[in-house]
C-alpha cells in the first residue's frame, strides 16, 4: 500500500485527511515542517500532503528542503489561504499541485492518483 505523509499541525484537519485517505493509502503524520523532512528522509514515503502554515518550519521551507534532496517526491500543497500569491509561492517552492482547504474529497483523491502514476 502506498504511504502518504500528511504534514498537518491541526488535529481536526489531520483526522479529516486520514479518514479520506485511509481506504486507499497508509497515512503517516508529521506535525510540522521539520518532522516532515525527517520522515521523508527515513524513507518509505510515496507522497507528501503539505500544509503551508505550520509552527517551527512552514510547509514552503520543508518543501524546498525535500525537493532539493528528493526532486521526484510528489508534494501537494494544502492550505486555507487560497490566494493566487499562495499558489505561486507553493509552486516556486516546488509543490507539484495545490489544493485549498476545506479539501474537496473527490478532487483530492484524483490529484493524488494522478501524481502517483
DASULBEL-V288363 format. One record per backbone hydrogen bond with DSSP energy under -1.0 kcal/mol. NH is the residue of the N-H (numbers start at 1). CO is the residue of the C=O. Records with the same first field share a line. If there is no record, write none. Layout:
BEGIN
NH: CO + CO
END
This chain:
BEGIN
4: 26
5: 47
6: 28
7: 49
8: 30
14: 10
15: 11
16: 12
17: 13
18: 14
19: 15
20: 16
21: 17
22: 18
24: 21
25: 21
26: 2
28: 4
30: 6
33: 57
36: 32
37: 33
38: 34
39: 35
40: 36
41: 37
42: 38
43: 40
46: 3
47: 3
48: 74
49: 5
50: 76
51: 7
52: 78
57: 55
59: 52
62: 58
63: 59
64: 60
65: 61
66: 62
67: 63
68: 64
69: 65
70: 66
73: 70
76: 48
77: 97
78: 50
79: 99
87: 83
88: 84
89: 85
90: 86
91: 87
92: 88
93: 89
95: 90
96: 75
97: 75
99: 77
101: 79
108: 104
109: 105
110: 106
111: 107
112: 108
113: 109
114: 110
115: 111
116: 112
END
